[in-house]
Structures are given as structure tokens and as C-alpha cells.
Amino acid sequence: MTGIEKFQKERAELAELMTEKADMSMKRFLNLDSKVYEDGAIPAKQKEMLGLVASLVLRCDDCINYHLVQCHKARVTEAEIVEAMDIGLVVGGSITIPHIRRALKSWGELEEGK
């Protein structure tokens, strides 16, 4: 099992647990979180890339992997992923480099598993 597959499995299990335990505030937040990434004035594909950049700048590997999976589902190309991560690097600085390395590994695993 690849690292990205382990991430997806664990995330699904933990999301189920959170859904079971969630109060109204958590449920509202989760609903908002899913709605904000839907097509609107900005297409969903671009919103996922924005989420990826924000996650990279915030250095959240779980969030980065989540948005990589969503980008892959939205048929974002590797060139688009790299350009998005370029923006994250410029905004977030060199501290994002380890996260970019792991993100590129995860992206490669997603591409291999097509």
C-alpha cells in the first residue's frame, strides 16, 4: 500500500468517526467546507488548486494530500500542480520545500495508480 493509499484509508476512517461524533457546529463547518469547493464563478478544479496552495503555505501535509487527491480527480495536470506549488513556494518560502517534496511523491503515487 502506498503512502497516499494509507492516507486515503485513514482519512476515510477518521472522517466517519468525526461524522458520528460531530455536533451542529462541526456539521455546519464540514458542510461549508464541501460547498466552498463546488463549481461557482471559479471552477472546482481551480478551487482545489487554491486549496493546495493554501495547505502548502500552512504546511499541513494531510491537507496537501487531500487536495492532491481532489486535484487528481479533477484531472489537474502535473504541470498545473507544479505551477501551483511554485506559488506556494514563493508565498510560503523555503520552509515549504519538505512539503513540496512529499507532495510530489504523493502526486507520483496518484499518477501511477490511474
C-alpha positions as CSV (number, residue, x, y, z in Angstrom):
1,M,0.0,0.0,0.0
2,T,1.4,3.4,-1.0
3,G,1.6,6.4,1.3
4,I,-1.2,8.1,-0.4
5,E,-3.4,5.0,-0.2
6,K,-2.7,4.8,3.5
7,F,-3.6,8.4,3.9
8,Q,-6.9,7.9,2.0
9,K,-7.8,4.9,4.1
10,E,-7.1,6.6,7.4
11,R,-8.8,9.8,6.3
12,A,-12.0,7.9,5.4
13,E,-12.0,6.0,8.7
14,L,-11.4,9.2,10.7
15,A,-14.0,11.2,8.7
16,E,-16.5,8.5,9.6
17,L,-15.7,8.8,13.2
18,M,-15.9,12.6,13.1
19,T,-19.3,12.4,11.4
20,E,-20.6,10.1,14.1
21,K,-19.4,12.4,16.9
22,A,-20.0,15.7,15.3
23,D,-22.2,18.3,16.9
24,M,-24.1,21.0,15.0
25,S,-21.1,23.3,14.8
26,M,-18.8,20.7,13.3
27,K,-21.5,19.6,10.8
28,R,-22.0,23.2,9.7
29,F,-18.3,23.6,9.2
30,L,-18.0,20.4,7.2
31,N,-20.9,21.4,5.0
32,L,-19.4,24.8,4.4
33,D,-16.0,23.1,3.6
34,S,-17.6,20.9,0.9
35,K,-19.8,23.6,-0.6
36,V,-16.9,26.2,-1.0
37,Y,-15.1,23.8,-3.4
38,E,-18.0,23.4,-5.8
39,D,-18.2,25.0,-9.2
40,G,-19.1,28.7,-9.0
41,A,-17.6,31.8,-10.5
42,I,-14.3,29.8,-10.1
43,P,-14.4,26.3,-11.4
44,A,-14.0,23.5,-8.8
45,K,-10.7,22.4,-10.4
46,Q,-9.1,25.8,-9.8
47,K,-10.6,25.9,-6.2
48,E,-8.8,22.6,-5.4
49,M,-5.5,24.1,-6.7
50,L,-6.2,27.1,-4.4
51,G,-6.8,24.8,-1.5
52,L,-3.5,23.0,-2.4
53,V,-1.6,26.3,-2.3
54,A,-3.1,27.4,1.0
55,S,-2.4,24.0,2.5
56,L,1.2,24.1,1.3
57,V,1.7,27.6,2.8
58,L,0.2,26.4,6.1
59,R,2.4,23.3,5.9
60,C,-0.4,20.8,6.5
61,D,0.6,17.5,4.9
62,D,-2.9,15.9,5.5
63,C,-4.5,18.9,3.8
64,I,-1.9,18.8,1.0
65,N,-2.6,15.2,0.3
66,Y,-6.4,15.7,0.5
67,H,-6.2,18.5,-2.2
68,L,-3.8,16.4,-4.3
69,V,-6.4,13.6,-4.4
70,Q,-9.1,16.1,-5.3
71,C,-6.9,17.7,-7.9
72,H,-6.2,14.3,-9.4
73,K,-10.0,13.5,-9.5
74,A,-10.5,16.9,-11.2
75,R,-7.9,15.9,-13.8
76,V,-5.4,18.6,-12.9
77,T,-2.2,18.0,-14.8
78,E,1.3,17.6,-13.3
79,A,2.3,20.8,-14.9
80,E,-0.6,22.6,-13.2
81,I,0.3,21.0,-9.9
82,V,3.9,22.1,-10.2
83,E,2.9,25.7,-11.1
84,A,0.5,25.8,-8.2
85,M,3.3,24.6,-5.9
86,D,5.6,27.3,-7.3
87,I,3.1,29.9,-6.0
88,G,3.1,28.2,-2.6
89,L,6.9,28.2,-2.5
90,V,7.1,31.9,-3.4
91,V,4.4,32.8,-0.8
92,G,5.5,30.4,1.9
93,G,9.2,30.4,1.4
94,S,11.8,27.7,1.7
95,I,10.1,26.1,4.7
96,T,7.6,24.7,2.3
97,I,10.3,22.7,0.4
98,P,10.0,19.5,2.5
99,H,6.2,19.6,2.0
100,I,6.6,20.0,-1.8
101,R,8.9,17.0,-1.9
102,R,6.3,14.9,-0.1
103,A,3.6,16.3,-2.3
104,L,5.4,15.4,-5.4
105,K,5.9,11.8,-4.1
106,S,2.2,11.6,-3.4
107,W,1.3,13.0,-6.8
108,G,3.5,10.4,-8.4
109,E,1.7,7.6,-6.5
110,L,-1.7,9.0,-7.6
111,E,-0.5,9.1,-11.2
112,E,0.9,5.6,-11.1
113,G,-2.4,4.3,-9.7
114,K,-4.5,5.7,-12.5
